[in-house]
Amino acid sequence: MELDLNLIDWSRAQFAMTAIYHWLFVPLTLGLSLIMAIMETVYYRTGDEFWKRTAKFWMKLFGINFAIGVATGIILEFEFGTNWSNYSWFVGDIFGAPLAIEGILAFFMEATFVAVMFFGWNKVGKKFHLASTWLTGIGAAISAWWILVANSWMQYPVGMEFNPETVRNEMTDFFAVAFSPVAVTKFFHAVISSWIVGSVFAIAVASWYLLRKGESHKKFALSSIKVASVVGLAASLITLFTGDKSAYHVAQYQPMKLAAIEGLYEGGESVGLVGMGILNPDKQWYDDGEEEFLVDFKIPYGLSYLATRDANGYVPGVKELIEGGYTLADGGMALSVDEKMARGKAAVEAMGAYRETSKALKTASDSIEVALLKNDLAIYDEVIDENMEYFGYGYIGDPKELLPNVPLNFYAFRVMVILGAYFILFFIVSSVLSFKGRYRQKWLQWIAIISLPLVYLCSQAGWIVAEAGRQPWAIQDLMPVGAAVSNLPASSVQVTFFLFLALFTILLVAEIGIMLKAIKKGPDLEQDR
């Protein structure tokens, strides 16, 4: 199969660009949905109209962001059919199920209750309206659940069986797909970290009011900061736990991603966790005598414990993962990439032979010929079953293709972790000072505003690690991106790349403009002055 590398690169670039733009809107939707629901709950419990007006203001910003997020999300899902049609054919029976559920259940749930939330203030009771606000946020979380189930399955494919007749993977266990450990952890990590984005956004906007509006918006700003600080601090601490679980799953199911994240070219026992470091750009995956880092600071035994829950545990590096020969956790011996490629090619060849034999069987009339063909089919089917675990390796031409971009993953991971630690401190300071009524320092308010782009950088860095770290796989070990791409002219993808780039940029600029206009207008707090 002749691969157009230009087509693959442009298809990946287009999908990455769409996903990055989409993720600018999703975390704010998830984060604001919780904050505005808490504020309306306070209104419901106290009857204080101030909290109603405060909740309505944040709902307005939520609505602006929600509308743009839906537009980018629809385009992202369509790209599976346009740019990745081989992928869609090969695993559409599995991958399409959670996306269909997301569209039918979660999207309509959101659409129903978001309408009540925005337009039902004077048309439904307070209890029903409060329920609608919470259900809008829950609907957004359910929508995220099914999308993250689909993404997690690409990282950890389970609950399926390959059908050589249709050349498709078919779902055999829906619950294994929907509730795999990777899916559960990824959901909580992604959604709860989105609460951090919403909290920083709310604190930054409220701090702007303190800087520009002064006493007239003091009550509104400080009340918003209190709620957002508590939500953000709780989310940050929980994200520490889900991040640890996520890293453990990466070690178990995607060891090459972990090696790239840590810049670990040569593994071993009692491996330290790199806190800070500068990679050696001359280092190769094989034993070339070069050091892995020019400068590094490691936490002793940290990586071994993170990956194996044993401070002295063995963690394979890139070299071991390619060469094999080390002992696995289950006591087996790790295969080399060359062995996996040989078994993958055996599965691919057997699949091709199965299809040809199946066609011949349909036209065969002689009973002896039919019996022989059926016997051949059974042999090919057995070969496929024995080697299907390494099917994707049959499309790998060189072991070097299996190494992700180490610098990108290494530095992106540390951006995420360092900023995550910063936000824990940020929320602690914001919580303490706002509840003590001492959130008046202009330097603190400026830090809050500056923190807004930082939280988006942190959020995007996490997704860069999740997706760039599993390259070259579209589906881990099962299908590389080169086999998943559609048969399109690269020029067509280039044209749509720039069209989407222009469209998304226009939408982003429009959203920012509308947001700024709504923020400058401010909440209706005439009675609270």
SEVEX-223401 format. One line per 10 residues: number of its first residue (from 1); for each residue x, y, z of C-alpha. Coordinates in nm, 2 decimals. Layout:
% residues N
NUM = X,Y,Z  ...
This chain:
% residues 529
1 = 0.00,0.00,0.00  0.16,0.33,-0.12  0.10,0.60,0.14  0.09,0.97,0.06  0.28,1.11,0.36  0.17,1.46,0.26  -0.20,1.35,0.28  -0.14,1.19,0.62  0.03,1.50,0.76  -0.24,1.74,0.63
11 = -0.52,1.52,0.76  -0.36,1.50,1.10  -0.30,1.88,1.10  -0.66,1.95,1.01  -0.80,1.72,1.28  -0.56,1.86,1.54  -0.65,2.22,1.45  -1.02,2.14,1.48  -0.98,1.96,1.81  -0.77,2.24,1.95
21 = -1.03,2.50,1.86  -1.31,2.29,1.99  -1.13,2.24,2.32  -1.11,2.62,2.37  -1.49,2.61,2.42  -1.57,2.28,2.59  -1.39,2.33,2.93  -1.55,2.67,2.98  -1.89,2.52,2.91  -1.83,2.25,3.16
31 = -1.68,2.48,3.42  -1.94,2.76,3.40  -2.23,2.51,3.41  -2.12,2.41,3.76  -2.06,2.76,3.89  -2.39,2.91,3.76  -2.58,2.60,3.90  -2.42,2.66,4.25  -2.52,3.03,4.24  -2.88,2.95,4.14
41 = -2.89,2.69,4.42  -2.79,2.97,4.67  -3.07,3.18,4.53  -3.32,2.90,4.56  -3.21,2.84,4.92  -3.19,3.20,5.04  -3.44,3.38,4.81  -3.19,3.66,4.77  -3.24,3.82,4.43  -2.88,3.92,4.41
51 = -2.78,3.56,4.35  -3.04,3.53,4.08  -2.90,3.82,3.89  -2.54,3.69,3.95  -2.64,3.35,3.82  -2.81,3.50,3.51  -2.49,3.70,3.42  -2.28,3.38,3.42  -2.55,3.20,3.23  -2.53,3.46,2.96
61 = -2.15,3.40,2.92  -2.22,3.03,2.93  -2.47,3.06,2.65  -2.23,3.25,2.42  -1.96,2.99,2.47  -2.20,2.70,2.44  -2.32,2.80,2.09  -1.98,2.83,1.94  -1.86,2.50,2.10  -2.15,2.31,1.94
71 = -2.05,2.44,1.59  -1.69,2.33,1.62  -1.79,1.99,1.77  -2.02,1.90,1.48  -1.74,1.97,1.23  -1.50,1.76,1.43  -1.73,1.45,1.42  -1.78,1.49,1.05  -1.41,1.47,0.99  -1.41,1.11,1.09
81 = -1.61,1.03,0.77  -1.43,1.27,0.54  -1.07,1.25,0.63  -1.06,0.91,0.81  -1.29,0.69,0.62  -1.08,0.38,0.65  -1.08,0.42,1.03  -1.46,0.47,1.02  -1.51,0.16,0.82  -1.27,-0.05,1.02
91 = -1.42,0.03,1.37  -1.73,0.23,1.29  -1.95,-0.03,1.46  -1.78,0.04,1.79  -1.66,0.40,1.76  -2.00,0.52,1.62  -2.20,0.38,1.91  -2.09,0.63,2.19  -2.10,0.92,1.94  -2.46,0.83,1.84
101 = -2.56,0.81,2.20  -2.40,1.14,2.27  -2.59,1.30,1.98  -2.93,1.15,2.06  -2.93,1.15,2.44  -2.70,1.41,2.58  -2.74,1.67,2.30  -3.12,1.67,2.31  -3.11,1.67,2.69  -2.89,1.98,2.68
111 = -3.10,2.15,2.41  -3.42,2.09,2.61  -3.31,2.21,2.95  -3.09,2.50,2.82  -3.40,2.65,2.67  -3.58,2.63,3.00  -3.28,2.77,3.18  -3.26,3.08,2.96  -3.62,3.15,2.89  -3.81,2.99,3.18
121 = -3.74,3.23,3.47  -4.09,3.37,3.48  -4.26,3.07,3.32  -4.17,2.78,3.55  -4.13,2.74,3.92  -3.81,2.80,4.10  -3.75,2.44,4.18  -3.81,2.33,3.81  -3.58,2.61,3.69  -3.31,2.51,3.93
131 = -3.34,2.15,3.81  -3.31,2.26,3.45  -2.99,2.45,3.53  -2.83,2.15,3.69  -2.96,1.92,3.42  -2.80,2.15,3.16  -2.47,2.10,3.32  -2.53,1.73,3.37  -2.62,1.70,3.00  -2.30,1.87,2.91
141 = -2.11,1.62,3.13  -2.30,1.33,2.98  -2.21,1.45,2.63  -1.85,1.47,2.74  -1.87,1.12,2.88  -1.96,0.96,2.55  -1.71,1.15,2.35  -1.44,1.06,2.60  -1.55,0.69,2.59  -1.49,0.70,2.21
151 = -1.15,0.87,2.26  -1.05,0.63,2.54  -1.14,0.33,2.32  -0.88,0.46,2.07  -0.63,0.46,2.35  -0.73,0.12,2.50  -0.94,-0.08,2.25  -1.16,-0.34,2.43  -1.49,-0.51,2.40  -1.47,-0.61,2.03
161 = -1.40,-0.89,1.79  -1.27,-0.88,1.43  -1.50,-1.02,1.16  -1.29,-1.13,0.86  -1.60,-1.15,0.64  -1.68,-0.78,0.67  -1.32,-0.67,0.75  -1.46,-0.48,1.05  -1.42,-0.49,1.42  -1.76,-0.54,1.59
171 = -1.86,-0.46,1.94  -1.91,-0.77,2.17  -1.93,-0.60,2.51  -2.09,-0.26,2.53  -2.01,-0.22,2.90  -1.65,-0.30,2.85  -1.63,-0.01,2.60  -1.84,0.23,2.80  -1.69,0.17,3.14  -1.33,0.07,3.07
181 = -1.09,0.20,3.34  -0.93,0.43,3.09  -1.27,0.59,3.00  -1.37,0.64,3.36  -1.04,0.80,3.46  -1.03,1.02,3.15  -1.38,1.14,3.20  -1.32,1.25,3.56  -0.98,1.40,3.47  -1.11,1.59,3.17
191 = -1.44,1.72,3.32  -1.30,1.81,3.66  -1.00,1.99,3.51  -1.26,2.18,3.31  -1.40,2.31,3.63  -1.06,2.47,3.69  -1.09,2.65,3.35  -1.44,2.78,3.44  -1.32,2.89,3.79  -1.02,3.08,3.66
201 = -1.24,3.25,3.40  -1.49,3.36,3.66  -1.22,3.49,3.89  -1.05,3.67,3.61  -1.37,3.84,3.50  -1.46,3.93,3.86  -1.11,4.07,3.91  -1.16,4.29,3.61  -1.47,4.43,3.77  -1.28,4.51,4.08
211 = -1.01,4.69,3.88  -1.25,4.88,3.65  -1.58,4.91,3.83  -1.46,4.95,4.19  -1.72,4.96,4.47  -2.02,4.94,4.24  -1.95,4.58,4.15  -1.76,4.48,4.47  -2.03,4.25,4.61  -2.09,4.08,4.28
221 = -1.71,4.03,4.21  -1.62,3.90,4.56  -1.92,3.67,4.57  -1.82,3.52,4.23  -1.46,3.49,4.34  -1.56,3.30,4.66  -1.77,3.05,4.47  -1.52,3.00,4.18  -1.22,2.97,4.43  -1.38,2.69,4.62
231 = -1.49,2.51,4.31  -1.14,2.56,4.15  -0.95,2.45,4.46  -1.16,2.13,4.50  -1.13,2.06,4.13  -0.75,2.11,4.14  -0.70,1.87,4.43  -0.93,1.60,4.27  -0.74,1.64,3.94  -0.42,1.55,4.12
241 = -0.58,1.21,4.20  -0.73,1.15,3.85  -0.40,1.26,3.69  -0.21,1.00,3.89  -0.46,0.73,3.79  -0.44,0.84,3.43  -0.06,0.82,3.43  -0.08,0.47,3.58  -0.31,0.36,3.30  -0.07,0.50,3.04
251 = 0.21,0.30,3.19  0.00,-0.02,3.17  -0.16,0.02,2.83  0.06,0.28,2.64  0.42,0.24,2.77  0.57,0.41,2.47  0.37,0.72,2.55  0.50,0.71,2.90  0.86,0.68,2.78  0.81,0.98,2.55
261 = 0.65,1.19,2.83  0.95,1.11,3.06  1.22,1.12,2.79  1.30,0.77,2.90  1.52,0.61,2.63  1.66,0.34,2.85  1.45,0.20,3.13  1.53,-0.01,3.44  1.43,-0.05,3.80  1.39,0.22,4.07
271 = 1.35,0.49,3.80  1.33,0.85,3.90  1.05,1.09,3.79  1.18,1.39,3.60  1.05,1.71,3.76  1.24,1.95,3.54  1.49,1.89,3.26  1.63,1.98,2.92  1.64,1.70,2.67  1.95,1.61,2.48
281 = 1.85,1.68,2.12  2.13,1.44,1.99  1.99,1.14,2.19  1.88,0.84,1.98  1.65,0.55,2.09  1.93,0.30,2.07  2.24,0.28,2.29  2.44,0.57,2.13  2.64,0.67,2.44  2.46,1.00,2.46
291 = 2.29,1.12,2.79  1.92,1.15,2.78  1.92,1.50,2.94  2.15,1.80,2.93  2.02,1.90,3.27  1.76,1.73,3.48  1.61,1.71,3.83  1.46,1.38,3.93  1.24,1.26,4.21  1.41,0.93,4.32
301 = 1.20,0.62,4.26  0.91,0.84,4.14  0.85,0.70,3.80  0.87,0.34,3.91  0.61,0.40,4.18  0.39,0.60,3.94  0.40,0.33,3.67  0.40,0.01,3.88  0.30,0.12,4.24  0.63,-0.02,4.35
311 = 0.92,0.21,4.42  1.16,-0.05,4.28  0.94,-0.15,3.99  1.08,-0.20,3.64  0.98,0.06,3.38  1.08,0.00,3.01  1.23,0.28,2.81  1.21,0.34,2.43  1.50,0.10,2.37  1.35,-0.19,2.57
321 = 1.01,-0.13,2.41  1.16,-0.16,2.06  1.40,-0.44,2.13  1.18,-0.64,2.37  1.31,-0.91,2.59  1.21,-0.78,2.93  0.97,-0.94,3.17  0.61,-0.82,3.16  0.39,-0.77,3.47  0.21,-1.10,3.40
331 = 0.54,-1.29,3.39  0.55,-1.32,3.01  0.84,-1.19,2.79  0.80,-0.87,2.59  0.81,-0.91,2.21  1.04,-0.69,2.01  0.89,-0.46,1.75  1.03,-0.67,1.47  0.84,-0.97,1.61  0.52,-0.77,1.65
341 = 0.56,-0.64,1.29  0.61,-1.00,1.16  0.29,-1.11,1.35  0.10,-0.81,1.23  0.20,-0.87,0.87  0.09,-1.24,0.91  -0.25,-1.11,1.02  -0.28,-0.86,0.74  -0.18,-1.12,0.48  -0.42,-1.38,0.62
351 = -0.70,-1.12,0.61  -0.63,-1.06,0.24  -0.61,-1.43,0.17  -0.93,-1.48,0.36  -1.12,-1.23,0.15  -1.00,-1.38,-0.17  -1.08,-1.73,-0.06  -1.43,-1.61,0.06  -1.49,-1.47,-0.29  -1.39,-1.79,-0.45
361 = -1.61,-1.99,-0.22  -1.92,-1.80,-0.34  -1.87,-1.91,-0.70  -1.74,-2.26,-0.63  -1.97,-2.55,-0.72  -1.76,-2.86,-0.68  -1.80,-3.02,-0.34  -1.43,-3.10,-0.30  -1.33,-2.75,-0.40  -1.59,-2.61,-0.15
371 = -1.45,-2.83,0.13  -1.09,-2.72,0.05  -1.18,-2.35,0.04  -1.36,-2.38,0.37  -1.06,-2.55,0.52  -0.84,-2.27,0.39  -1.08,-2.01,0.55  -1.05,-2.19,0.88  -0.67,-2.17,0.86  -0.67,-1.81,0.77
381 = -0.92,-1.73,1.04  -0.70,-1.90,1.30  -0.39,-1.70,1.18  -0.59,-1.38,1.21  -0.71,-1.47,1.57  -0.36,-1.56,1.68  -0.21,-1.23,1.55  -0.49,-0.98,1.57  -0.34,-0.82,1.88  -0.05,-0.70,1.66
391 = -0.26,-0.63,1.35  -0.16,-0.26,1.33  0.21,-0.34,1.33  0.16,-0.50,0.99  0.14,-0.15,0.85  0.46,-0.03,1.02  0.76,-0.01,0.80  1.03,0.09,1.05  1.05,0.06,1.43  1.14,0.43,1.44
401 = 0.78,0.51,1.33  0.66,0.40,1.67  0.84,0.67,1.86  0.62,0.97,1.93  0.76,1.33,1.93  0.96,1.31,2.25  1.03,1.68,2.30  0.67,1.78,2.23  0.54,1.53,2.49  0.80,1.58,2.75
411 = 0.77,1.96,2.76  0.39,1.97,2.71  0.35,1.73,3.01  0.56,1.96,3.23  0.37,2.27,3.12  0.05,2.09,3.24  0.20,1.98,3.57  0.37,2.30,3.66  0.07,2.51,3.58  -0.15,2.26,3.76
421 = 0.06,2.31,4.08  0.04,2.69,4.02  -0.34,2.69,4.01  -0.36,2.50,4.34  -0.17,2.79,4.50  -0.37,3.04,4.31  -0.70,2.90,4.44  -0.58,2.88,4.79  -0.47,3.24,4.79  -0.80,3.35,4.62
431 = -1.01,3.15,4.86  -0.84,3.28,5.18  -0.83,3.65,5.07  -1.18,3.66,4.93  -1.34,3.50,5.24  -1.15,3.74,5.46  -1.26,4.04,5.26  -0.90,4.12,5.16  -0.91,4.06,4.79  -0.83,4.42,4.71
441 = -0.47,4.42,4.60  -0.44,4.52,4.24  -0.14,4.30,4.18  -0.35,4.00,4.28  -0.63,4.10,4.04  -0.39,4.14,3.76  -0.25,3.79,3.84  -0.60,3.65,3.81  -0.65,3.81,3.47  -0.31,3.69,3.34
451 = -0.39,3.34,3.47  -0.68,3.31,3.22  -0.46,3.24,2.91  -0.24,3.02,3.13  -0.53,2.79,3.23  -0.61,2.74,2.86  -0.24,2.66,2.79  -0.25,2.41,3.07  -0.57,2.25,2.93  -0.44,2.23,2.58
461 = -0.11,2.08,2.69  -0.29,1.80,2.85  -0.47,1.71,2.53  -0.14,1.74,2.33  0.01,1.47,2.56  -0.30,1.25,2.53  -0.31,1.26,2.15  0.04,1.32,2.03  0.17,1.07,2.28  -0.01,0.78,2.12
471 = 0.12,0.85,1.77  0.15,0.68,1.52  -0.16,0.50,1.63  -0.52,0.60,1.54  -0.62,0.30,1.75  -0.35,0.17,1.99  -0.17,-0.13,1.83  -0.46,-0.19,1.60  -0.45,0.08,1.33  -0.18,0.34,1.26
481 = -0.29,0.68,1.11  -0.14,0.58,0.78  -0.39,0.30,0.74  -0.68,0.51,0.88  -0.67,0.80,0.64  -0.91,0.85,0.35  -0.80,0.82,-0.01  -0.82,1.19,-0.09  -0.59,1.43,-0.28  -0.37,1.61,-0.03
491 = -0.46,1.94,-0.20  -0.83,1.89,-0.10  -0.73,1.85,0.26  -0.50,2.16,0.24  -0.79,2.37,0.10  -1.03,2.26,0.38  -0.76,2.31,0.64  -0.73,2.68,0.56  -1.10,2.72,0.52  -1.16,2.57,0.86
501 = -0.88,2.77,1.01  -1.04,3.09,0.88  -1.38,2.98,0.99  -1.28,2.88,1.34  -1.07,3.20,1.38  -1.37,3.41,1.28  -1.59,3.22,1.53  -1.33,3.26,1.80  -1.29,3.63,1.74  -1.67,3.67,1.72
511 = -1.71,3.49,2.05  -1.44,3.69,2.23  -1.60,4.01,2.09  -1.95,3.91,2.21  -1.81,3.80,2.54  -1.62,4.13,2.60  -1.94,4.32,2.51  -2.14,4.12,2.76  -1.88,4.16,3.03  -1.85,4.54,2.97
521 = -2.22,4.57,3.00  -2.20,4.37,3.32  -2.47,4.21,3.54  -2.79,4.39,3.63  -2.70,4.48,3.98  -2.88,4.82,4.01  -3.05,4.71,4.33  -2.73,4.59,4.49  -2.54,4.92,4.46
